[in-house]
Structure formats: C-alpha cells, structure tokens
Amino acid sequence: MTEQEFPPGFIWGAATSAYQIEGAVAEGGRGPSIWDTFSHTPGAVANGDTGDVACDHYHRWTEDLDLMADLGITSYRFSVAWPRVMPDGRSVNQEGLDFYRRLVDGLLDRGIRPLMTLYHWDLPQTLDVGDAGGWLSREVPERFVDFALLIGKELGDRVPAVTTLNEPWCSAFLGYAKGEHAPGRTQNSLAFRAAHHLNLAHGRAVTALRDVLPASAELSVALNLHQVQAATLRPEDRAAAEHVDLIANRVFLDPMFHGGYSDELRATTEGLSDWSFVLPGDEEEIGAALDFVDVNFYNPARVGAPSADRQTPFPGTDRAFFVEIPGPQTVMGWPIVPSGLTDLLLRVHHETRLPIRVTENGLGAHEVVEDGTVHDADRISYLHSHLTAVHDALRQGADVRGYYVWSLMDNFEWAWGYEKRFGLVHVDFDDQRRTPKDSAHWYAGVIERNGL
C-alpha cells in the first residue's frame, strides 16, 4: 500500500476516555459517575461488564505513555473524569487533580502533545437526581463551567488544546431517548432538552475558559455528525433523511455556528418538544467562537420512512428508520464506507470554515494474541482506507490538521463491554498485559513515513 503525503505538522494521534480505561473507580477520592451506576444495572451492558478496573490506566499510565512514545504518536487525546476531580460535582479533590497533572507532565516529557477532553460522558452521579436531573437540569451547565474553570486554571498552562464535549449526540439521544447509554432514559422528548443543556454547557465553558487559558489555547468541540443518506429517492425517504439531519446534526451545528436553532428543527420536532427550555440569551451563549472542530466518524447512516420491513428507529424519533447499507461491515454491524468521511469533512469545512481534527476513527473486532501479537489486517485496511479519505478531503480543500485513531488500546466499550476491541494495543483484561498489534506497528510506520 502506498501512503499519501500529509502536510507538514499534521498531527498523528491516538485517543481514549477516562471511564473506558482508568479503572480505580473508588480510589483517590473519586466519586461515582452515571456510568458507574448504569454499568452496574442488570442488563445494561453486555456480559454485565463494568469500568471498575478497565485497563487499570490509573496505576499503569506511565507504561501506556511509554507505548505511545515507542509508536511515535505525536498527540494523545484523553478525557478528565469529572467525578475524579469533583466527586460530588461541586467540591474539589486535589488527589484527582494531581493524577491528571502527572499525566500531562508525563506526556510533555515524552514530547506528546495533550488534547484534553473535559466531558466524555462520566457525569458525577450526584448531579443526576430525580426525573429532572442530569442534563435535563439547567444547573448542570453551571456546574460544568465550574469544572471547566478548575481544569483550565490547574492544567491550562501545559495543555495547548481543550475539547469541551465529546459527542453530545450520544449523551442526549442514546442516554435520554434510546436508553442505551447512561442514564438509561427512554423518552424521545427528553433528548432535545438534554441536547440544549449540553450545547449551553459547551458555549458557557468556552467563554469562561477564554479568561483563564493562554491566548494560544485551542478550544473545540467533538461532534459525531451523521453522514446520513436517504434509502431511496422517494419523497418520503428523502424527508426522513432531512428529518434525521435536523435532529442529529443541525441541533448542534446551528446554535454552535449559525446563530441558533432553526425554524425547520423546531417544526420537525413538533409534538416532541416545544423548546420552552431555550431561554433568551441561550443561543448567543452557545455560539461562542471556537478555534477547531473535532470530528468523530466510523460509518455513514442510511435511513428511510417507516415501513413494515424497517425495524430499528433512529434514536429520538419514530419518523425515520435505519436501512442497511450493502457491503462490508465491522463486527459492530457498521458499514465500511470511507468516502463518507471525505464527504463529512468537506461539509464541516464549508459550514464552519474552521480547522478540523479527526478525533476518533477506528474498527472494532474480536481478536486474540497469536505468536506474540494480534494480526489485525482488517483494522489496517480500515485505517488505511480512511486515511485515504482524509487525504481526499485535504486535496479538495478541507483544512484537516490531524487524525486520532480510536483507540490507543482495547477498553470498556460502553454498552458492548469488553467484547469489541478497538485498540492498536491489545489488553489482556485478566493480567493487564499490553501487546501492540500489527496495526500499531503499521501506524508507527505511517507516522515515520510522514517525516515525524
């Protein structure tokens, strides 16, 4: 395979999140998160798996940073566990802050650039109280600003790039409409209230962080926008795709980059939401100026209008249903369509005119160690084809500055538990042994060939 040449300074990264790798959920003063509660709920996660131990990164972080350095990775995207530094969502836990200070210093000592995500879904459990708690409450955006300011003041002098939220669509729609993610609510209308409060938390945090971070700091949000297509050219299927674009994409893009929620969004959610939770001034706050847009992508989606042979509704609505995309799929059942990433990056470029990072992209698989490694040719093929898609977007004018593989290592993959492995590095969850896969060595070669 021939690798395309990427621009000088292009960032080659790997990504993780706190709950998925850290473990040590009751150590160092950490409080419980909604994912601790959810993963311990019978039937919520495959095989009853939890993040209690995960990859034990809390104790093995130096080993993990050494692995990245050995691979030549130039940037590490990680998240701060809100309940580790603010166990009740309000008070400060110095021991938790010290852990992240050591982690950041360890990255810098190894020449690895930190990209820090503030919220990757682990809301302190104490903030999710009652039917109107969690992201249904206007208090949580206020507490998130407190958290963002704390981290900004403590670590902002050493972290050049900060992401406010990871995939707020998942938090809102999988957490409050589909019930697949914490906190496990299953009412479509709740997703729109949650989405708005996530948007509000993001915008307020950006404004607050500007006052405490260096002028050179890069602020962003990580969106898993849906590259959605209609199942057919029939008007009803095209309407279903437009509906999904509004409730899954425009619900975030419009207030963040275009001044507020559109009339089309409000109209398409008639009967689900009256948008009374949007108060005067909210949309202006959400639209705080950013320096980057981070894009997470795994696969496009095909949807159509309801029909007898369409069984799975799109989260948050009963007006659009998933339709299978023919061709190869991952073990997740996700179609492999690299051109979808090119199309999405071009869309984000034209809509925001901001530099872009691909902050998650990768393949899940069932894998075992053989001959001291994992021969994951499918992952290499997937990553190669999607890097080609990134290069195609660059060639067509998209200002893409970096690419982060999901994930550095196998971890707790939310509702799928430990069955589906996404890592460049294999983790034996019995003895915590790390084994770089063939894909890790391949990725190291890509980085080296690009002159880094």
C-alpha positions in Angstrom: 0.0 0.0 0.0 1.2 3.5 -0.8 0.7 6.2 1.8 -0.2 9.7 0.6 1.9 12.5 1.9 0.3 14.7 4.5 1.1 18.3 5.2 4.0 19.3 7.4 2.9 19.5 11.1 0.0 17.1 10.6 -0.9 15.6 14.0 -0.8 11.8 14.4 -2.7 10.8 17.5 -4.5 8.2 19.4 -7.5 8.6 21.7 -9.0 7.2 24.9 -11.5 8.3 27.5 -11.3 8.2 31.3 -14.1 5.8 32.2 -13.1 3.4 29.4 -9.5 2.9 30.6 -8.8 4.3 34.1 -10.5 1.8 36.5 -9.8 2.7 40.1 -13.4 3.9 40.4 -13.3 4.1 44.2 -9.7 5.2 44.7 -8.0 8.5 45.1 -11.2 10.3 46.3 -13.1 9.6 43.1 -16.9 9.7 43.3 -19.3 7.6 41.3 -20.5 8.7 37.8 -23.7 7.9 36.0 -21.7 5.3 34.1 -20.7 3.6 37.3 -24.4 3.4 38.2 -25.6 2.4 34.7 -22.9 -0.3 34.1 -23.9 -1.9 37.4 -27.6 -2.0 36.3 -28.5 -5.6 35.4 -28.9 -6.0 31.6 -27.5 -2.6 30.8 -24.1 -3.7 29.5 -23.0 -6.9 27.6 -22.0 -9.7 30.0 -22.6 -7.4 33.0 -19.2 -5.7 32.3 -18.3 -2.5 34.1 -15.5 0.0 34.1 -14.4 -0.8 37.7 -11.0 -2.0 36.6 -11.0 -1.5 32.8 -7.3 -1.1 31.6 -6.1 -0.1 35.1 -4.6 3.0 33.4 -4.9 4.9 36.8 -2.0 2.7 38.0 -0.3 1.9 34.7 -0.3 5.3 33.0 3.5 5.5 32.7 3.5 2.2 30.8 0.8 3.4 28.5 2.6 6.7 27.8 5.8 4.8 27.0 3.8 2.7 24.5 2.7 5.8 22.7 6.2 7.2 22.7 7.6 4.0 21.2 5.0 4.2 18.4 5.9 7.8 17.6 2.5 9.1 18.3 2.6 12.9 18.4 -0.6 13.7 20.3 -2.8 12.0 22.9 -6.5 12.7 23.2 -7.7 11.8 26.7 -10.5 12.9 29.0 -10.6 14.1 32.5 -13.0 12.2 34.8 -15.2 14.9 36.3 -16.0 12.7 39.4 -12.3 12.1 40.0 -11.6 15.8 40.4 -15.0 16.9 41.7 -16.5 13.8 43.3 -19.9 15.4 44.0 -19.8 17.7 41.0 -19.0 20.7 43.2 -16.1 20.2 45.7 -12.5 19.8 44.6 -10.5 16.6 45.1 -6.8 17.5 45.0 -5.7 13.9 44.6 -7.7 13.6 41.4 -6.2 16.8 40.1 -2.7 15.6 40.9 -3.3 12.5 38.8 -4.0 14.5 35.7 -1.1 16.9 36.4 1.2 13.9 36.5 -0.4 12.5 33.3 0.1 15.8 31.4 3.6 16.3 32.6 4.4 12.7 31.5 3.1 13.4 28.1 5.1 16.6 27.7 8.2 14.8 29.0 7.8 12.3 26.1 7.2 15.0 23.5 3.5 14.1 23.1 1.0 16.9 22.7 -2.0 16.7 25.0 -5.5 17.1 23.6 -7.8 17.2 26.7 -11.5 16.5 26.6 -13.5 17.8 29.5 -16.6 15.7 29.2 -16.6 12.2 27.8 -19.9 11.1 29.4 -19.0 10.5 33.1 -21.3 13.0 34.8 -21.0 12.9 38.6 -23.9 10.8 39.9 -24.8 13.4 42.5 -25.8 15.7 39.6 -28.3 13.2 38.2 -31.0 13.3 40.8 -34.7 12.8 40.2 -36.7 13.0 36.9 -35.4 16.4 36.0 -31.7 15.9 37.0 -28.6 15.3 34.9 -28.6 17.1 31.5 -32.3 17.8 31.9 -31.4 20.4 34.5 -30.1 23.9 33.9 -28.0 23.6 36.9 -25.6 21.1 35.3 -24.3 23.6 32.7 -23.4 25.9 35.6 -21.6 23.1 37.4 -19.8 22.2 34.1 -18.5 25.7 33.9 -17.1 25.4 37.4 -15.4 22.1 36.4 -14.0 23.6 33.2 -12.6 26.6 35.1 -11.0 24.4 37.6 -9.2 22.3 35.0 -8.4 25.4 32.9 -6.7 27.1 35.9 -4.9 23.9 37.0 -3.7 22.5 33.7 -4.3 25.2 31.1 -0.7 26.4 31.2 0.5 23.0 29.9 -2.4 21.8 27.7 -2.4 23.5 24.4 -5.8 22.1 23.2 -9.1 21.6 25.1 -12.3 20.0 23.9 -15.5 20.8 25.8 -17.8 17.9 25.0 -17.4 14.5 23.3 -20.3 13.5 21.1 -23.1 15.4 22.8 -25.5 13.5 20.4 -24.7 10.3 22.3 -25.2 11.8 25.7 -28.5 13.3 24.7 -30.1 10.7 22.3 -28.5 7.4 23.5 -28.8 8.5 27.1 -32.2 10.0 27.2 -34.1 8.6 24.2 -32.8 5.2 23.4 -31.6 4.2 26.9 -28.5 2.5 25.5 -26.2 4.8 27.4 -26.3 6.3 30.9 -28.5 7.4 32.5 -30.7 5.0 30.5 -33.8 7.1 30.0 -36.2 6.2 27.1 -38.3 9.2 26.2 -37.7 10.8 22.9 -38.7 14.3 24.0 -36.1 14.3 26.8 -33.3 14.1 24.3 -33.9 17.6 23.0 -33.9 19.2 26.4 -30.6 17.3 27.2 -29.1 18.4 23.9 -29.8 22.0 24.6 -28.3 21.9 28.0 -25.2 20.2 26.6 -25.0 22.9 24.0 -25.4 25.6 26.7 -22.7 23.9 28.9 -20.3 23.9 25.9 -20.8 27.6 25.0 -20.6 28.8 28.5 -17.5 26.8 29.1 -15.8 28.2 26.0 -16.4 31.7 27.2 -15.2 31.0 30.7 -12.1 29.2 29.5 -11.1 32.2 27.4 -10.5 34.1 30.6 -8.1 31.6 32.2 -6.3 29.8 29.3 -3.4 31.3 27.4 -4.3 33.2 24.2 -2.7 30.4 22.2 -5.0 27.7 23.5 -7.2 25.9 21.0 -10.8 25.3 22.0 -13.0 22.9 20.2 -16.0 20.5 20.5 -16.0 16.9 19.3 -19.1 16.0 17.2 -20.2 12.7 15.8 -22.2 14.1 13.0 -24.2 11.6 11.0 -23.3 11.4 7.3 -26.9 10.5 6.5 -28.4 9.4 3.2 -31.9 8.5 2.1 -32.7 4.9 1.4 -34.3 5.7 -1.9 -35.2 8.8 -4.0 -38.8 8.6 -2.9 -40.0 11.8 -1.3 -40.9 10.1 2.0 -37.4 8.6 2.3 -35.7 11.9 1.4 -37.9 13.6 4.0 -36.8 11.0 6.6 -33.1 11.8 5.9 -33.7 15.5 6.1 -35.5 15.0 9.4 -32.5 13.0 10.8 -30.1 15.7 9.6 -32.1 18.2 11.6 -32.4 16.3 14.9 -28.9 14.7 14.8 -26.7 17.3 13.2 -28.4 20.7 12.9 -29.4 20.6 16.6 -25.7 21.1 17.3 -24.3 22.8 14.2 -26.9 25.6 14.0 -26.6 27.0 17.6 -22.9 26.5 17.7 -22.0 28.0 14.3 -25.1 29.6 12.7 -26.7 31.7 15.4 -29.4 29.5 16.9 -31.9 26.6 16.4 -33.6 26.7 13.0 -37.3 27.0 12.4 -37.0 23.8 10.4 -35.7 21.9 13.5 -38.5 23.3 15.7 -41.1 22.3 13.1 -39.7 18.8 12.6 -39.9 18.2 16.4 -43.5 19.4 16.8 -45.3 17.1 19.2 -42.0 16.0 20.7 -40.6 19.3 22.1 -42.0 22.8 22.5 -38.4 24.2 23.0 -39.6 26.1 26.1 -36.3 25.2 27.8 -34.5 27.6 25.4 -34.4 30.9 27.3 -33.5 34.3 26.0 -29.7 34.6 25.5 -29.1 30.9 25.5 -28.4 30.6 21.7 -26.0 33.5 21.8 -24.0 31.8 24.6 -23.9 28.5 22.7 -22.3 30.2 19.7 -19.1 31.2 21.5 -16.3 31.3 18.9 -14.1 28.1 18.5 -10.7 27.5 17.1 -11.2 23.9 15.9 -14.0 21.5 15.1 -13.3 17.9 16.1 -15.0 15.2 14.0 -15.6 11.6 15.1 -16.5 9.2 12.3 -17.0 5.4 12.0 -19.7 4.9 9.3 -22.4 6.7 7.4 -26.1 6.0 8.0 -28.9 5.2 5.6 -32.5 5.9 6.7 -36.0 5.8 5.3 -39.6 6.4 6.2 -41.4 3.9 8.4 -42.4 0.7 6.7 -43.1 -2.9 7.6 -39.6 -4.1 6.8 -37.8 -1.4 8.7 -37.4 -2.4 12.3 -34.9 0.0 14.0 -36.0 3.6 14.5 -33.4 6.4 14.6 -32.9 7.5 18.2 -35.1 10.3 19.1 -37.8 9.8 16.5 -40.4 7.4 15.0 -40.3 9.1 11.6 -37.1 7.6 10.3 -35.7 4.1 10.4 -32.3 2.6 9.7 -31.8 0.8 6.3 -28.8 -1.5 5.9 -26.1 -0.3 3.6 -24.9 -3.1 1.4 -21.2 -4.2 1.5 -18.6 -5.0 4.2 -19.3 -4.3 7.8 -17.4 -4.4 11.1 -18.3 -6.8 13.9 -20.4 -3.9 15.3 -22.6 -4.2 12.2 -21.3 -0.8 11.0 -20.9 -0.4 7.2 -17.4 0.4 6.0 -17.7 3.4 3.6 -14.5 5.5 3.8 -15.9 8.1 1.3 -18.4 9.0 3.9 -15.6 10.6 5.9 -14.4 12.6 3.0 -18.0 13.9 2.4 -18.4 14.7 6.1 -15.1 16.6 6.4 -16.0 18.7 3.3 -19.4 19.5 4.8 -17.8 20.6 8.1 -15.3 22.7 6.3 -17.9 24.5 4.3 -20.2 25.0 7.3 -17.7 26.2 9.8 -14.6 27.4 7.9 -12.5 26.2 10.9 -9.6 23.9 11.1 -10.7 20.2 11.6 -9.2 17.3 13.5 -10.5 13.8 13.1 -10.5 12.8 16.7 -12.0 9.3 16.5 -11.9 6.7 13.8 -11.3 3.0 14.1 -12.5 -0.5 13.8 -13.9 -2.9 16.4 -13.1 -6.6 16.2 -13.0 -9.9 18.0 -9.2 -10.6 18.5 -6.8 -12.9 20.2 -3.0 -12.8 20.7 -1.1 -15.2 18.3 2.7 -15.5 18.1 3.1 -12.6 20.5 0.9 -10.2 18.5 -2.5 -9.7 17.0 -2.7 -10.0 13.2 -5.4 -7.4 12.6 -5.2 -7.0 8.8 -8.8 -5.8 8.8 -8.0 -2.9 11.1 -5.0 -1.9 8.9 -7.2 -1.9 5.8 -9.9 0.1 7.6 -7.4 2.7 8.9 -5.6 2.9 5.5 -8.8 3.5 3.6 -10.0 6.2 6.0 -6.6 8.0 6.0 -7.0 8.0 2.2 -10.4 9.5 2.7 -8.9 12.2 4.9 -6.3 12.9 2.2 -9.1 13.2 -0.4 -10.8 15.8 1.8 -7.5 17.7 2.1 -7.0 17.6 -1.6 -10.5 19.1 -2.1 -9.8 22.0 0.3 -10.8 20.8 3.8 -8.4 22.2 6.4 -7.8 18.9 8.3 -4.9 19.3 10.8 -4.8 15.9 12.5 -6.0 12.3 12.8 -6.5 10.3 16.0 -7.1 6.5 16.0 -9.8 5.2 18.2 -8.3 3.7 20.3 -4.9 3.5 21.8 -5.8 0.3 23.4 -8.7 -2.1 23.9 -11.0 -0.8 26.6 -14.5 -0.8 28.1 -16.7 0.0 25.0 -19.8 1.3 26.8 -22.8 -0.9 26.3 -20.7 -3.5 24.4 -18.4 -4.1 27.4 -15.1 -5.8 26.6 -16.2 -8.0 23.7 -15.5 -5.5 20.9 -11.8 -4.4 20.7 -10.8 -1.2 19.0 -7.2 -0.8 20.2 -3.9 -0.5 18.5 -2.7 -2.3 21.6 -4.3 -5.5 22.8 -5.1 -5.6 26.5 -5.4 -8.9 28.4 -8.1 -7.9 30.9 -7.1 -10.8 33.2 -3.4 -9.7 33.8 -3.5 -6.3 32.1 -0.7 -7.2 29.7 -0.3 -4.8 26.8 0.6 -6.2 23.4 1.0 -3.9 20.4 -1.0 -5.3 17.4 0.2 -5.4 13.8 -1.9 -2.2 13.3 0.2 -0.4 16.0 3.4 -1.2 14.1 1.7 -0.2 10.8 0.5 3.1 12.3 4.0 3.8 13.6 5.3 3.3 10.0 2.7 5.7 8.7 3.9 8.4 11.1 7.6 7.7 10.3 7.0 7.9 6.6 5.4 11.3 7.1 8.7 12.6 8.4 7.8 12.8 12.1 
